Amino acid sequence: MDRQHHHIKILPEYFKAIESGEKTFEVRFNDRNYHVHDILHLHEWQNDKYTGNEMSVEVTYLLDNPDYCKEGFVIMAIKKAN
């Protein structure tokens, strides 16, 4: 499996929701050519700086159908990476 690793900023409210398991998806502009099995390294970002909180999640499903997604965006189902 050929997976890519993406380091991305995420606001605290979304970071906490993913960390707790409440949020199981991520919506992003697809400027990185995301794929299923890619790893997203989430770096919490607040007040124009990193907080030091980080976690990694795996993309388990990707929706890019223009009937459901704004042009250029994807919805990714995610789970905490091993």
Buried (B, 14 or more C-beta within 10 A) or exposed (E): EEEEEBEEEBEEEBBBBBBEEEBBEBEBEBEBEBBEEBBBBBBBBBEEEEEEBEBBBBBEEBBBEEEEBEEEBBBBBBEEBE
